[in-house]
Amino acid sequence: MKLNIRGSGFRHTLPAVIKFSALWFVLLVLPTPILTVSMMMRGIIPPELHGDVWFYLFTRMPMLALAGIALAILTTTRVAGPMVHLKRVFEDVKGGDMDRRLSFRKHLRGLETAFDEMMVALSERADSRRRPEAEADGDDIGLTEEEKRELLLGK
C-alpha cells in the first residue's frame, strides 16, 4: 500500500537545495575572498587596512553563506515546486482522475491552459469511445430488451 502524504513538497525539493546551495555559494561566497585578496595584493586596499579587511571577511562570510542557503531554498521551491505539483497531478490522472486540473502561479499559466485543454480533449475522446459501446448494449437510447436482442443479433 502506497502512503500518499500531501504537503508543501519540501521533502521532494530538498535534494535540489544542495545543488542550488552550491550554485549560490559559487556566486556569493567564493568571489568575495578572491576579489578581496586580489585587491590587497595589487595595493588597491592600503596595507594599514588589511587587518580590517580580514575581520570583515571572517565576520561577513558566514552571513553570505546563510544568505546563499536562503536563496537556494527560495529558488528551489520556485523551480522544483511546480515540478512536484505536476508529478502529483500526473499520478492522479494515472490513477483515473480525469477531472484533475492544474493550477499554477501566473508565470506558468500557458502550461496550465495546455494541460487543461489536453484533459478536456482526452475526456471527450474517452466519452466518444464509450458512447458506441453503450449504443451497442442498447443503453442510453431507450430500447426494450427485445429490441436490444434484435440489434445484437442483426435481425
ChimeraX commands (.cxc) that place a marker at each C-alpha (Angstrom):
marker #1 position 0.00,0.00,0.00 radius 0.5
marker #1 position 1.45,3.31,-1.08 radius 0.5
marker #1 position 1.36,6.08,1.50 radius 0.5
marker #1 position 0.27,9.30,-0.19 radius 0.5
marker #1 position 1.19,12.24,2.01 radius 0.5
marker #1 position 0.28,15.68,0.75 radius 0.5
marker #1 position 2.14,18.73,1.96 radius 0.5
marker #1 position 4.33,21.57,0.87 radius 0.5
marker #1 position 6.51,19.31,-1.24 radius 0.5
marker #1 position 9.67,20.49,0.51 radius 0.5
marker #1 position 10.77,16.90,1.12 radius 0.5
marker #1 position 10.63,16.40,-2.65 radius 0.5
marker #1 position 12.60,19.55,-3.39 radius 0.5
marker #1 position 15.20,19.04,-0.65 radius 0.5
marker #1 position 17.70,17.19,-2.91 radius 0.5
marker #1 position 17.70,20.17,-5.28 radius 0.5
marker #1 position 18.50,22.55,-2.40 radius 0.5
marker #1 position 22.03,21.15,-2.21 radius 0.5
marker #1 position 22.59,21.80,-5.91 radius 0.5
marker #1 position 21.22,25.32,-5.67 radius 0.5
marker #1 position 23.27,25.92,-2.49 radius 0.5
marker #1 position 26.41,25.06,-4.42 radius 0.5
marker #1 position 25.37,27.48,-7.16 radius 0.5
marker #1 position 24.73,30.32,-4.72 radius 0.5
marker #1 position 27.96,29.51,-2.87 radius 0.5
marker #1 position 29.88,29.94,-6.12 radius 0.5
marker #1 position 28.01,33.15,-6.94 radius 0.5
marker #1 position 28.02,34.80,-3.49 radius 0.5
marker #1 position 30.62,33.40,-1.14 radius 0.5
marker #1 position 33.53,32.32,-3.32 radius 0.5
marker #1 position 34.12,35.58,-5.22 radius 0.5
marker #1 position 34.28,37.72,-2.07 radius 0.5
marker #1 position 37.60,36.47,-0.62 radius 0.5
marker #1 position 39.12,36.01,-4.08 radius 0.5
marker #1 position 38.38,39.60,-5.06 radius 0.5
marker #1 position 39.41,40.94,-1.65 radius 0.5
marker #1 position 42.77,39.14,-1.63 radius 0.5
marker #1 position 43.49,40.17,-5.20 radius 0.5
marker #1 position 42.69,43.80,-4.29 radius 0.5
marker #1 position 45.04,43.52,-1.30 radius 0.5
marker #1 position 47.83,42.07,-3.44 radius 0.5
marker #1 position 47.50,44.77,-6.10 radius 0.5
marker #1 position 47.66,47.50,-3.48 radius 0.5
marker #1 position 44.12,48.76,-4.08 radius 0.5
marker #1 position 43.46,48.24,-0.36 radius 0.5
marker #1 position 46.17,50.01,1.70 radius 0.5
marker #1 position 48.29,47.75,3.97 radius 0.5
marker #1 position 47.08,49.54,7.11 radius 0.5
marker #1 position 43.52,48.34,6.38 radius 0.5
marker #1 position 44.45,44.69,5.83 radius 0.5
marker #1 position 43.54,43.77,9.43 radius 0.5
marker #1 position 40.11,45.36,8.99 radius 0.5
marker #1 position 39.61,43.52,5.70 radius 0.5
marker #1 position 40.35,40.15,7.28 radius 0.5
marker #1 position 37.96,40.96,10.12 radius 0.5
marker #1 position 35.34,41.93,7.55 radius 0.5
marker #1 position 35.84,38.70,5.60 radius 0.5
marker #1 position 35.67,36.42,8.64 radius 0.5
marker #1 position 32.54,38.11,10.01 radius 0.5
marker #1 position 30.69,38.59,6.73 radius 0.5
marker #1 position 31.40,35.26,5.05 radius 0.5
marker #1 position 29.10,33.25,7.37 radius 0.5
marker #1 position 26.31,35.75,6.69 radius 0.5
marker #1 position 26.88,35.39,2.95 radius 0.5
marker #1 position 26.78,31.61,3.32 radius 0.5
marker #1 position 23.46,31.80,5.19 radius 0.5
marker #1 position 22.11,34.15,2.52 radius 0.5
marker #1 position 23.19,31.61,-0.10 radius 0.5
marker #1 position 21.31,28.83,1.69 radius 0.5
marker #1 position 18.21,31.02,1.97 radius 0.5
marker #1 position 18.41,31.86,-1.74 radius 0.5
marker #1 position 18.87,28.17,-2.54 radius 0.5
marker #1 position 15.71,27.27,-0.64 radius 0.5
marker #1 position 13.77,30.08,-2.32 radius 0.5
marker #1 position 14.94,29.25,-5.83 radius 0.5
marker #1 position 14.40,25.52,-5.26 radius 0.5
marker #1 position 10.79,25.95,-4.19 radius 0.5
marker #1 position 10.17,28.31,-7.12 radius 0.5
marker #1 position 11.70,25.93,-9.67 radius 0.5
marker #1 position 11.15,22.44,-8.27 radius 0.5
marker #1 position 7.81,23.18,-6.57 radius 0.5
marker #1 position 5.83,23.30,-9.83 radius 0.5
marker #1 position 7.55,20.10,-10.96 radius 0.5
marker #1 position 6.43,18.35,-7.78 radius 0.5
marker #1 position 2.89,19.65,-8.39 radius 0.5
marker #1 position 3.00,18.33,-11.97 radius 0.5
marker #1 position 4.15,14.93,-10.73 radius 0.5
marker #1 position 1.25,14.78,-8.27 radius 0.5
marker #1 position -1.28,15.71,-10.95 radius 0.5
marker #1 position 0.18,13.11,-13.33 radius 0.5
marker #1 position -0.13,10.46,-10.61 radius 0.5
marker #1 position -3.76,11.44,-10.01 radius 0.5
marker #1 position -4.56,11.21,-13.74 radius 0.5
marker #1 position -2.74,7.88,-13.94 radius 0.5
marker #1 position -4.95,6.71,-11.07 radius 0.5
marker #1 position -8.06,7.53,-13.12 radius 0.5
marker #1 position -8.96,11.08,-12.02 radius 0.5
marker #1 position -9.73,12.53,-15.45 radius 0.5
marker #1 position -11.25,15.67,-13.91 radius 0.5
marker #1 position -7.90,16.76,-12.42 radius 0.5
marker #1 position -6.73,20.21,-13.49 radius 0.5
marker #1 position -3.58,22.25,-12.91 radius 0.5
marker #1 position -3.32,25.49,-11.01 radius 0.5
marker #1 position -0.09,27.48,-11.06 radius 0.5
marker #1 position 1.12,30.97,-10.39 radius 0.5
marker #1 position 0.93,33.46,-13.21 radius 0.5
marker #1 position 4.28,32.59,-14.83 radius 0.5
marker #1 position 3.10,29.07,-15.75 radius 0.5
marker #1 position -0.42,29.87,-16.98 radius 0.5
marker #1 position 0.40,28.68,-20.52 radius 0.5
marker #1 position 1.32,25.22,-19.24 radius 0.5
marker #1 position -1.78,25.16,-17.07 radius 0.5
marker #1 position -4.03,26.07,-20.00 radius 0.5
marker #1 position -2.42,23.49,-22.31 radius 0.5
marker #1 position -2.77,20.72,-19.73 radius 0.5
marker #1 position -6.40,21.58,-19.02 radius 0.5
marker #1 position -7.22,21.61,-22.74 radius 0.5
marker #1 position -5.49,18.25,-23.14 radius 0.5
marker #1 position -7.55,16.78,-20.27 radius 0.5
marker #1 position -10.79,18.07,-21.81 radius 0.5
marker #1 position -9.84,16.52,-25.17 radius 0.5
marker #1 position -8.94,13.20,-23.52 radius 0.5
marker #1 position -12.23,13.16,-21.62 radius 0.5
marker #1 position -14.16,13.86,-24.82 radius 0.5
marker #1 position -12.33,11.04,-26.65 radius 0.5
marker #1 position -12.99,8.64,-23.80 radius 0.5
marker #1 position -16.69,9.60,-23.83 radius 0.5
marker #1 position -16.93,9.16,-27.61 radius 0.5
marker #1 position -15.42,5.67,-27.30 radius 0.5
marker #1 position -17.83,4.74,-24.53 radius 0.5
marker #1 position -20.87,6.01,-26.45 radius 0.5
marker #1 position -20.77,3.38,-29.26 radius 0.5
marker #1 position -20.34,0.64,-26.66 radius 0.5
marker #1 position -23.38,1.93,-24.79 radius 0.5
marker #1 position -25.37,2.12,-28.02 radius 0.5
marker #1 position -24.37,-1.45,-28.91 radius 0.5
marker #1 position -25.59,-2.55,-25.50 radius 0.5
marker #1 position -28.76,-0.55,-26.02 radius 0.5
marker #1 position -28.11,1.68,-23.05 radius 0.5
marker #1 position -28.97,5.36,-23.08 radius 0.5
marker #1 position -31.14,5.08,-26.22 radius 0.5
marker #1 position -34.36,3.74,-24.68 radius 0.5
marker #1 position -34.58,0.27,-26.28 radius 0.5
marker #1 position -36.53,-2.58,-24.81 radius 0.5
marker #1 position -34.84,-5.91,-24.09 radius 0.5
marker #1 position -36.34,-7.42,-27.24 radius 0.5
marker #1 position -35.10,-4.55,-29.41 radius 0.5
marker #1 position -31.63,-4.89,-27.85 radius 0.5
marker #1 position -31.55,-8.59,-28.74 radius 0.5
marker #1 position -32.63,-7.86,-32.30 radius 0.5
marker #1 position -29.95,-5.20,-32.62 radius 0.5
marker #1 position -27.27,-7.53,-31.27 radius 0.5
marker #1 position -28.34,-10.49,-33.41 radius 0.5
marker #1 position -28.65,-8.34,-36.51 radius 0.5
marker #1 position -32.31,-9.18,-37.31 radius 0.5
marker link #1:1,2 radius 0.2
marker link #1:2,3 radius 0.2
marker link #1:3,4 radius 0.2
marker link #1:4,5 radius 0.2
marker link #1:5,6 radius 0.2
marker link #1:6,7 radius 0.2
marker link #1:7,8 radius 0.2
marker link #1:8,9 radius 0.2
marker link #1:9,10 radius 0.2
marker link #1:10,11 radius 0.2
marker link #1:11,12 radius 0.2
marker link #1:12,13 radius 0.2
marker link #1:13,14 radius 0.2
marker link #1:14,15 radius 0.2
marker link #1:15,16 radius 0.2
marker link #1:16,17 radius 0.2
marker link #1:17,18 radius 0.2
marker link #1:18,19 radius 0.2
marker link #1:19,20 radius 0.2
marker link #1:20,21 radius 0.2
marker link #1:21,22 radius 0.2
marker link #1:22,23 radius 0.2
marker link #1:23,24 radius 0.2
marker link #1:24,25 radius 0.2
marker link #1:25,26 radius 0.2
marker link #1:26,27 radius 0.2
marker link #1:27,28 radius 0.2
marker link #1:28,29 radius 0.2
marker link #1:29,30 radius 0.2
marker link #1:30,31 radius 0.2
marker link #1:31,32 radius 0.2
marker link #1:32,33 radius 0.2
marker link #1:33,34 radius 0.2
marker link #1:34,35 radius 0.2
marker link #1:35,36 radius 0.2
marker link #1:36,37 radius 0.2
marker link #1:37,38 radius 0.2
marker link #1:38,39 radius 0.2
marker link #1:39,40 radius 0.2
marker link #1:40,41 radius 0.2
marker link #1:41,42 radius 0.2
marker link #1:42,43 radius 0.2
marker link #1:43,44 radius 0.2
marker link #1:44,45 radius 0.2
marker link #1:45,46 radius 0.2
marker link #1:46,47 radius 0.2
marker link #1:47,48 radius 0.2
marker link #1:48,49 radius 0.2
marker link #1:49,50 radius 0.2
marker link #1:50,51 radius 0.2
marker link #1:51,52 radius 0.2
marker link #1:52,53 radius 0.2
marker link #1:53,54 radius 0.2
marker link #1:54,55 radius 0.2
marker link #1:55,56 radius 0.2
marker link #1:56,57 radius 0.2
marker link #1:57,58 radius 0.2
marker link #1:58,59 radius 0.2
marker link #1:59,60 radius 0.2
marker link #1:60,61 radius 0.2
marker link #1:61,62 radius 0.2
marker link #1:62,63 radius 0.2
marker link #1:63,64 radius 0.2
marker link #1:64,65 radius 0.2
marker link #1:65,66 radius 0.2
marker link #1:66,67 radius 0.2
marker link #1:67,68 radius 0.2
marker link #1:68,69 radius 0.2
marker link #1:69,70 radius 0.2
marker link #1:70,71 radius 0.2
marker link #1:71,72 radius 0.2
marker link #1:72,73 radius 0.2
marker link #1:73,74 radius 0.2
marker link #1:74,75 radius 0.2
marker link #1:75,76 radius 0.2
marker link #1:76,77 radius 0.2
marker link #1:77,78 radius 0.2
marker link #1:78,79 radius 0.2
marker link #1:79,80 radius 0.2
marker link #1:80,81 radius 0.2
marker link #1:81,82 radius 0.2
marker link #1:82,83 radius 0.2
marker link #1:83,84 radius 0.2
marker link #1:84,85 radius 0.2
marker link #1:85,86 radius 0.2
marker link #1:86,87 radius 0.2
marker link #1:87,88 radius 0.2
marker link #1:88,89 radius 0.2
marker link #1:89,90 radius 0.2
marker link #1:90,91 radius 0.2
marker link #1:91,92 radius 0.2
marker link #1:92,93 radius 0.2
marker link #1:93,94 radius 0.2
marker link #1:94,95 radius 0.2
marker link #1:95,96 radius 0.2
marker link #1:96,97 radius 0.2
marker link #1:97,98 radius 0.2
marker link #1:98,99 radius 0.2
marker link #1:99,100 radius 0.2
marker link #1:100,101 radius 0.2
marker link #1:101,102 radius 0.2
marker link #1:102,103 radius 0.2
marker link #1:103,104 radius 0.2
marker link #1:104,105 radius 0.2
marker link #1:105,106 radius 0.2
marker link #1:106,107 radius 0.2
marker link #1:107,108 radius 0.2
marker link #1:108,109 radius 0.2
marker link #1:109,110 radius 0.2
marker link #1:110,111 radius 0.2
marker link #1:111,112 radius 0.2
marker link #1:112,113 radius 0.2
marker link #1:113,114 radius 0.2
marker link #1:114,115 radius 0.2
marker link #1:115,116 radius 0.2
marker link #1:116,117 radius 0.2
marker link #1:117,118 radius 0.2
marker link #1:118,119 radius 0.2
marker link #1:119,120 radius 0.2
marker link #1:120,121 radius 0.2
marker link #1:121,122 radius 0.2
marker link #1:122,123 radius 0.2
marker link #1:123,124 radius 0.2
marker link #1:124,125 radius 0.2
marker link #1:125,126 radius 0.2
marker link #1:126,127 radius 0.2
marker link #1:127,128 radius 0.2
marker link #1:128,129 radius 0.2
marker link #1:129,130 radius 0.2
marker link #1:130,131 radius 0.2
marker link #1:131,132 radius 0.2
marker link #1:132,133 radius 0.2
marker link #1:133,134 radius 0.2
marker link #1:134,135 radius 0.2
marker link #1:135,136 radius 0.2
marker link #1:136,137 radius 0.2
marker link #1:137,138 radius 0.2
marker link #1:138,139 radius 0.2
marker link #1:139,140 radius 0.2
marker link #1:140,141 radius 0.2
marker link #1:141,142 radius 0.2
marker link #1:142,143 radius 0.2
marker link #1:143,144 radius 0.2
marker link #1:144,145 radius 0.2
marker link #1:145,146 radius 0.2
marker link #1:146,147 radius 0.2
marker link #1:147,148 radius 0.2
marker link #1:148,149 radius 0.2
marker link #1:149,150 radius 0.2
marker link #1:150,151 radius 0.2
marker link #1:151,152 radius 0.2
marker link #1:152,153 radius 0.2
marker link #1:153,154 radius 0.2
marker link #1:154,155 radius 0.2
view
